[in-house]
Amino acid sequence: MTQRLTVQGTKELNAALERMSEKMQAQVAEVVQETAAGLEAGVKLRMQQSTPTGRTYNRGTISHTASAAGQPPAPDTGVLMGSIYHQMTGPMSAVAGSRVEYSSFLEFGTFKMAKRPAWVPEIEETRPRFLKSIKQILSGGKT
């Protein structure tokens, strides 16, 4: 699963990016990289710090309490946590996501299961800081 932060006015943004100095481009690249890394860390932290209140079940000697509807996924085997990543895809672009297909089922739910959001709340919390940093750079201020 890959989450995208979409910026409206991309034509204007691309034109502004082309006019930026190398220093400004480097600042934007740094903000993009920090934001993507922050999304990865934030999603993992949400999952680790949540106190799941769903069903408790046993697998042999291991007991696990699942997340309830609306809570971030409760870590169990570590596969989901280990699948979460970020990477730069260009000089000023990055992706953050999960390499396991079921992460989108957890995030958005299915017809049998309510959603267990971790990405959407993290993106919504991160977006204002990201936009503020980019605006500061484009206006000549420092981040």
MDAnalysis code that builds the backbone (N, CA, C; Angstrom):
import MDAnalysis as mda
import numpy as np

u = mda.Universe.empty(429, n_residues=143, atom_resindex=np.repeat(np.arange(143), 3), trajectory=True)
u.add_TopologyAttr("name", ["N", "CA", "C"] * 143)
u.add_TopologyAttr("resid", np.arange(1, 144))
u.add_TopologyAttr("resname", ["MET", "THR", "GLN", "ARG", "LEU", "THR", "VAL", "GLN", "GLY", "THR", "LYS", "GLU", "LEU", "ASN", "ALA", "ALA", "LEU", "GLU", "ARG", "MET", "SER", "GLU", "LYS", "MET", "GLN", "ALA", "GLN", "VAL", "ALA", "GLU", "VAL", "VAL", "GLN", "GLU", "THR", "ALA", "ALA", "GLY", "LEU", "GLU", "ALA", "GLY", "VAL", "LYS", "LEU", "ARG", "MET", "GLN", "GLN", "SER", "THR", "PRO", "THR", "GLY", "ARG", "THR", "TYR", "ASN", "ARG", "GLY", "THR", "ILE", "SER", "HIS", "THR", "ALA", "SER", "ALA", "ALA", "GLY", "GLN", "PRO", "PRO", "ALA", "PRO", "ASP", "THR", "GLY", "VAL", "LEU", "MET", "GLY", "SER", "ILE", "TYR", "HIS", "GLN", "MET", "THR", "GLY", "PRO", "MET", "SER", "ALA", "VAL", "ALA", "GLY", "SER", "ARG", "VAL", "GLU", "TYR", "SER", "SER", "PHE", "LEU", "GLU", "PHE", "GLY", "THR", "PHE", "LYS", "MET", "ALA", "LYS", "ARG", "PRO", "ALA", "TRP", "VAL", "PRO", "GLU", "ILE", "GLU", "GLU", "THR", "ARG", "PRO", "ARG", "PHE", "LEU", "LYS", "SER", "ILE", "LYS", "GLN", "ILE", "LEU", "SER", "GLY", "GLY", "LYS", "THR"])
u.atoms.positions = np.array([
    [0.848, -1.172, 0.000],
    [0.000, 0.000, 0.000],
    [0.892, 1.233, 0.000],
    [0.587, 2.165, -0.847],
    [1.294, 3.433, -0.884],
    [0.277, 4.540, -0.695],
    [0.553, 5.439, 0.222],
    [-0.302, 6.594, 0.419],
    [0.314, 7.772, -0.308],
    [-0.498, 8.554, -0.949],
    [-0.004, 9.716, -1.677],
    [-0.548, 10.984, -1.049],
    [0.329, 11.942, -0.897],
    [-0.062, 13.278, -0.476],
    [-0.142, 14.087, -1.756],
    [-1.333, 14.450, -2.168],
    [-1.524, 15.139, -3.432],
    [-1.577, 16.641, -3.202],
    [-0.825, 17.345, -3.997],
    [-0.780, 18.802, -3.906],
    [-1.556, 19.366, -5.088],
    [-2.535, 20.205, -4.809],
    [-3.277, 20.846, -5.882],
    [-2.433, 21.967, -6.467],
    [-2.616, 22.239, -7.752],
    [-1.856, 23.292, -8.410],
    [-0.478, 22.811, -8.816],
    [-0.385, 21.584, -9.305],
    [0.926, 21.014, -9.625],
    [1.630, 21.747, -10.754],
    [0.890, 22.300, -11.709],
    [1.545, 23.053, -12.789],
    [2.287, 24.257, -12.219],
    [1.618, 24.968, -11.329],
    [2.231, 26.128, -10.702],
    [3.407, 25.705, -9.827],
    [3.234, 24.582, -9.113],
    [4.306, 24.089, -8.260],
    [5.525, 23.691, -9.086],
    [5.307, 22.973, -10.179],
    [6.434, 22.577, -11.028],
    [7.165, 23.789, -11.592],
    [6.414, 24.803, -11.982],
    [7.047, 26.021, -12.492],
    [7.878, 26.683, -11.391],
    [7.331, 26.726, -10.181],
    [8.066, 27.319, -9.056],
    [9.317, 26.503, -8.736],
    [9.194, 25.183, -8.799],
    [10.346, 24.329, -8.512],
    [11.465, 24.544, -9.528],
    [11.102, 24.739, -10.792],
    [12.108, 24.971, -11.824],
    [12.835, 26.296, -11.621],
    [12.159, 27.268, -11.031],
    [12.760, 28.579, -10.802],
    [13.586, 28.622, -9.514],
    [13.490, 27.606, -8.698],
    [14.181, 27.616, -7.412],
    [15.688, 27.489, -7.573],
    [16.366, 28.076, -6.656],
    [17.823, 27.935, -6.615],
    [18.158, 26.507, -6.177],
    [19.413, 26.134, -6.379],
    [19.850, 24.801, -5.948],
    [19.699, 24.649, -4.442],
    [19.949, 25.741, -3.713],
    [19.810, 25.698, -2.254],
    [18.359, 25.406, -1.873],
    [17.422, 26.080, -2.528],
    [16.011, 25.860, -2.235],
    [15.597, 24.440, -2.613],
    [16.082, 23.953, -3.748],
    [15.768, 22.583, -4.159],
    [16.277, 21.591, -3.111],
    [17.467, 21.847, -2.583],
    [18.021, 20.974, -1.546],
    [17.174, 21.030, -0.277],
    [16.674, 22.219, 0.053],
    [15.814, 22.352, 1.232],
    [14.503, 21.591, 1.044],
    [13.921, 21.708, -0.152],
    [12.680, 20.976, -0.429],
    [12.940, 19.473, -0.353],
    [14.038, 19.035, -0.953],
    [14.380, 17.606, -0.922],
    [14.510, 17.116, 0.518],
    [15.113, 17.934, 1.359],
    [15.278, 17.560, 2.761],
    [13.928, 17.445, 3.468],
    [13.041, 18.397, 3.212],
    [11.710, 18.351, 3.822],
    [10.944, 17.125, 3.338],
    [11.025, 16.831, 2.056],
    [10.336, 15.660, 1.495],
    [10.867, 14.390, 2.146],
    [12.197, 14.266, 2.238],
    [12.798, 13.072, 2.830],
    [12.402, 12.949, 4.304],
    [12.467, 14.050, 5.035],
    [12.107, 14.025, 6.458],
    [10.630, 13.684, 6.646],
    [9.786, 14.185, 5.763],
    [8.357, 13.904, 5.858],
    [8.082, 12.433, 5.602],
    [8.692, 11.873, 4.561],
    [8.488, 10.453, 4.257],
    [8.997, 9.578, 5.399],
    [10.178, 9.896, 5.930],
    [10.721, 9.134, 7.056],
    [9.825, 9.292, 8.283],
    [9.308, 10.496, 8.467],
    [8.405, 10.751, 9.585],
    [7.102, 9.983, 9.471],
    [6.588, 9.855, 8.247],
    [5.379, 9.056, 8.047],
    [5.635, 7.599, 8.422],
    [6.752, 7.063, 7.946],
    [7.090, 5.677, 8.282],
    [7.165, 5.499, 9.801],
    [7.934, 6.357, 10.456],
    [8.112, 6.254, 11.902],
    [6.798, 6.483, 12.647],
    [6.021, 7.457, 12.186],
    [4.762, 7.782, 12.854],
    [3.745, 6.663, 12.783],
    [3.640, 6.022, 11.634],
    [2.704, 4.902, 11.486],
    [3.127, 3.752, 12.397],
    [4.418, 3.450, 12.402],
    [4.908, 2.374, 13.267],
    [4.656, 2.706, 14.734],
    [4.891, 3.948, 15.115],
    [4.680, 4.361, 16.494],
    [3.208, 4.269, 16.882],
    [2.323, 4.692, 15.995],
    [0.882, 4.572, 16.267],
    [0.507, 3.131, 16.562],
    [1.050, 2.223, 15.772],
    [0.738, 0.810, 15.950],
    [1.321, 0.292, 17.267],
    [2.544, 0.697, 17.593],
    [3.203, 0.210, 18.803],
    [2.593, 0.781, 20.078],
    [2.156, 2.031, 20.027],
    [1.673, 2.693, 21.231],
    [0.180, 2.528, 21.477],
    [-0.531, 1.984, 20.512],
    [-1.959, 1.779, 20.684],
    [-2.196, 0.641, 21.683],
    [-3.223, 0.780, 22.468],
    [-3.610, -0.289, 23.385],
    [-4.819, -0.994, 22.775],
    [-4.592, -2.149, 22.151],
    [-5.690, -2.823, 21.459],
    [-6.763, -3.316, 22.428],
    [-8.007, -3.191, 22.009],
    [-9.135, -3.617, 22.845],
    [-10.034, -4.602, 22.112],
    [-9.514, -5.200, 21.053],
    [-10.306, -6.170, 20.290],
    [-10.247, -7.553, 20.907],
    [-10.538, -8.526, 20.099],
    [-10.601, -9.920, 20.516],
    [-9.212, -10.435, 20.884],
    [-9.133, -11.209, 21.962],
    [-7.879, -11.861, 22.357],
    [-7.971, -13.321, 21.952],
    [-6.926, -13.800, 21.320],
    [-6.907, -15.204, 20.905],
    [-5.517, -15.790, 21.116],
    [-5.452, -17.101, 21.133],
    [-4.201, -17.818, 21.389],
    [-3.793, -18.627, 20.167],
    [-2.484, -18.621, 19.941],
    [-1.858, -19.494, 18.939],
    [-0.808, -20.289, 19.697],
    [-1.153, -21.455, 20.095],
    [-0.232, -22.225, 20.929],
    [-0.051, -21.525, 22.256],
    [1.190, -21.160, 22.570],
    [1.482, -20.498, 23.849],
    [1.471, -18.981, 23.734],
    [1.203, -18.464, 22.528],
    [1.230, -17.024, 22.305],
    [-0.189, -16.467, 22.337],
    [-0.385, -15.424, 23.129],
    [-1.666, -14.741, 23.215],
    [-1.549, -13.393, 22.518],
    [-2.564, -13.023, 21.771],
    [-2.554, -11.746, 21.053],
    [-3.911, -11.083, 21.181],
    [-3.902, -9.778, 21.485],
    [-5.135, -8.996, 21.489],
    [-5.131, -8.150, 20.232],
    [-6.145, -8.344, 19.412],
    [-6.266, -7.622, 18.147],
    [-6.786, -6.211, 18.394],
    [-6.590, -5.368, 17.412],
    [-7.140, -4.014, 17.499],
    [-8.645, -4.076, 17.287],
    [-9.331, -3.120, 17.853],
    [-10.768, -2.975, 17.631],
    [-10.975, -2.000, 16.479],
    [-12.187, -1.951, 15.974],
    [-12.525, -1.026, 14.891],
    [-12.115, 0.388, 15.276],
    [-11.432, 1.068, 14.345],
    [-11.012, 2.442, 14.560],
    [-9.643, 2.594, 15.197],
    [-9.089, 1.517, 15.752],
    [-7.747, 1.566, 16.339],
    [-6.717, 1.196, 15.281],
    [-5.478, 1.660, 15.429],
    [-4.420, 1.212, 14.518],
    [-4.238, -0.303, 14.658],
    [-3.735, -0.959, 13.627],
    [-3.503, -2.397, 13.730],
    [-2.585, -2.722, 14.912],
    [-2.920, -3.792, 15.618],
    [-2.096, -4.233, 16.746],
    [-1.001, -5.151, 16.225],
    [0.272, -4.800, 16.449],
    [1.356, -5.667, 15.983],
    [1.231, -7.075, 16.555],
    [1.488, -8.052, 15.706],
    [1.376, -9.447, 16.121],
    [2.663, -10.190, 15.737],
    [2.787, -10.547, 14.482],
    [3.948, -11.324, 14.044],
    [5.119, -10.446, 13.624],
    [4.892, -9.177, 13.391],
    [5.953, -8.271, 12.957],
    [6.038, -8.104, 11.455],
    [5.255, -8.881, 10.701],
    [5.310, -8.795, 9.241],
    [4.843, -7.420, 8.764],
    [3.729, -6.954, 9.275],
    [3.207, -5.652, 8.860],
    [4.183, -4.537, 9.227],
    [4.676, -4.544, 10.459],
    [5.626, -3.504, 10.878],
    [6.877, -3.520, 10.005],
    [7.360, -4.711, 9.703],
    [8.565, -4.836, 8.884],
    [8.363, -4.445, 7.436],
    [7.111, -4.393, 7.007],
    [6.820, -4.063, 5.611],
    [6.712, -2.566, 5.366],
    [6.649, -1.785, 6.426],
    [6.459, -0.340, 6.296],
    [7.800, 0.307, 5.954],
    [7.775, 1.178, 4.946],
    [9.020, 1.750, 4.434],
    [8.792, 3.161, 3.896],
    [9.885, 3.828, 3.580],
    [9.845, 5.057, 2.791],
    [11.070, 5.040, 1.892],
    [10.966, 5.727, 0.763],
    [12.130, 5.848, -0.115],
    [11.959, 7.053, -1.021],
    [13.062, 7.670, -1.323],
    [13.062, 8.792, -2.257],
    [12.869, 8.223, -3.664],
    [11.994, 8.840, -4.441],
    [11.736, 8.385, -5.808],
    [12.250, 9.374, -6.844],
    [12.735, 10.484, -6.391],
    [13.285, 11.514, -7.264],
    [13.965, 12.542, -6.398],
    [14.519, 13.577, -7.016],
    [15.225, 14.593, -6.225],
    [14.342, 15.261, -5.172],
    [13.051, 15.409, -5.490],
    [12.150, 16.069, -4.545],
    [10.847, 15.303, -4.393],
    [10.910, 13.971, -4.491],
    [9.701, 13.164, -4.312],
    [10.041, 11.878, -3.575],
    [9.058, 11.390, -2.841],
    [9.263, 10.184, -2.039],
    [7.947, 9.427, -1.922],
    [8.054, 8.174, -1.553],
    [6.875, 7.368, -1.227],
    [7.069, 6.786, 0.163],
    [5.956, 6.541, 0.819],
    [5.939, 5.810, 2.085],
    [4.800, 4.818, 1.951],
    [5.018, 3.613, 2.391],
    [3.973, 2.616, 2.235],
    [4.285, 1.330, 2.951],
    [3.532, 0.313, 2.574],
    [3.695, -1.023, 3.128],
    [3.832, -1.992, 1.966],
    [4.679, -2.984, 2.141],
    [4.903, -3.968, 1.084],
    [3.952, -5.158, 1.179],
    [3.031, -5.160, 2.138],
    [2.074, -6.260, 2.226],
    [0.690, -5.775, 1.802],
    [0.044, -6.575, 1.006],
    [-1.250, -6.202, 0.438],
    [-2.314, -5.966, 1.500],
    [-2.296, -6.757, 2.558],
    [-3.367, -6.646, 3.538],
    [-3.337, -5.348, 4.337],
    [-2.277, -4.572, 4.223],
    [-2.233, -3.306, 4.963],
    [-3.356, -2.369, 4.510],
    [-3.690, -2.405, 3.224],
    [-4.793, -1.554, 2.757],
    [-6.136, -2.055, 3.287],
    [-6.280, -3.372, 3.470],
    [-7.514, -3.905, 4.051],
    [-7.667, -3.428, 5.494],
    [-6.551, -3.409, 6.218],
    [-6.591, -2.911, 7.593],
    [-6.907, -1.417, 7.627],
    [-6.246, -0.665, 6.779],
    [-6.413, 0.797, 6.783],
    [-7.831, 1.227, 6.422],
    [-8.387, 0.613, 5.387],
    [-9.676, 1.073, 4.859],
    [-10.835, 0.130, 5.144],
    [-10.552, -1.030, 5.730],
    [-11.591, -1.985, 6.048],
    [-12.015, -2.791, 4.833],
    [-12.853, -3.763, 5.095],
    [-13.434, -4.605, 4.046],
    [-14.912, -4.756, 4.375],
    [-15.621, -5.514, 3.566],
    [-17.037, -5.700, 3.869],
    [-17.226, -6.551, 5.125],
    [-16.175, -7.236, 5.577],
    [-16.250, -8.065, 6.779],
    [-15.557, -7.446, 7.996],
    [-14.774, -6.395, 7.781],
    [-13.966, -5.850, 8.865],
    [-13.955, -4.321, 8.789],
    [-14.138, -3.688, 9.926],
    [-14.060, -2.224, 9.982],
    [-12.603, -1.785, 9.852],
    [-12.415, -0.540, 9.470],
    [-11.050, -0.045, 9.258],
    [-10.277, 0.094, 10.554],
    [-8.952, -0.099, 10.403],
    [-7.974, 0.082, 11.485],
    [-6.953, 1.101, 10.995],
    [-7.310, 2.378, 11.018],
    [-6.457, 3.390, 10.390],
    [-5.193, 3.717, 11.184],
    [-4.109, 3.795, 10.472],
    [-2.845, 4.288, 11.026],
    [-2.263, 5.324, 10.068],
    [-2.369, 5.053, 8.762],
    [-1.791, 5.947, 7.749],
    [-2.557, 7.255, 7.620],
    [-3.867, 7.177, 7.476],
    [-4.661, 8.395, 7.244],
    [-4.513, 9.382, 8.401],
    [-4.633, 8.947, 9.663],
    [-4.430, 9.926, 10.746],
    [-3.020, 10.509, 10.764],
    [-2.029, 9.693, 10.434],
    [-0.648, 10.193, 10.423],
    [-0.450, 11.212, 9.304],
    [-1.018, 10.936, 8.143],
    [-0.918, 11.877, 7.017],
    [-1.620, 13.185, 7.358],
    [-2.807, 13.090, 7.933],
    [-3.558, 14.297, 8.282],
    [-2.808, 15.132, 9.321],
    [-2.112, 14.480, 10.240],
    [-1.335, 15.202, 11.250],
    [-0.073, 15.818, 10.641],
    [0.497, 15.151, 9.645],
    [1.757, 15.577, 9.035],
    [1.567, 16.677, 7.988],
    [0.463, 16.635, 7.273],
    [0.230, 17.553, 6.149],
    [0.451, 19.026, 6.466],
    [-0.112, 19.575, 7.551],
    [0.092, 21.011, 7.810],
    [1.563, 21.390, 8.003],
    [2.318, 20.547, 8.699],
    [3.750, 20.836, 8.902],
    [4.500, 20.795, 7.577],
    [4.180, 19.813, 6.737],
    [4.822, 19.692, 5.428],
    [4.541, 20.931, 4.587],
    [3.276, 21.312, 4.486],
    [2.905, 22.468, 3.673],
    [3.515, 23.761, 4.210],
    [3.552, 23.907, 5.531],
    [4.163, 25.099, 6.130],
    [5.648, 25.175, 5.771],
    [6.342, 24.061, 5.855],
    [7.777, 24.033, 5.533],
    [8.019, 24.376, 4.070],
    [7.209, 23.810, 3.168],
    [7.372, 24.081, 1.740],
    [7.081, 25.548, 1.447],
    [6.026, 26.090, 2.039],
    [5.696, 27.506, 1.828],
    [6.819, 28.412, 2.312],
    [7.418, 28.062, 3.458],
    [8.537, 28.871, 3.971],
    [9.699, 28.866, 2.994],
    [10.009, 27.712, 2.446],
    [11.115, 27.616, 1.493],
    [10.802, 28.428, 0.247],
    [9.617, 28.269, -0.304],
    [9.248, 28.961, -1.532],
    [9.163, 30.472, -1.353],
    [8.893, 30.907, -0.136],
    [8.811, 32.349, 0.109],
    [10.174, 32.923, 0.511],
    [11.196, 32.083, 0.530],
    [12.538, 32.553, 0.847],
    [12.908, 32.440, 2.307],
    [11.984, 31.968, 3.147],
    [12.294, 31.779, 4.551],
    [13.017, 30.464, 4.767],
    [13.473, 30.237, 5.958],
    [14.143, 28.994, 6.296],
    [13.207, 28.116, 7.097],
    [13.448, 26.816, 7.010],
    [12.611, 25.883, 7.785],
    [13.238, 25.589, 9.122],
])
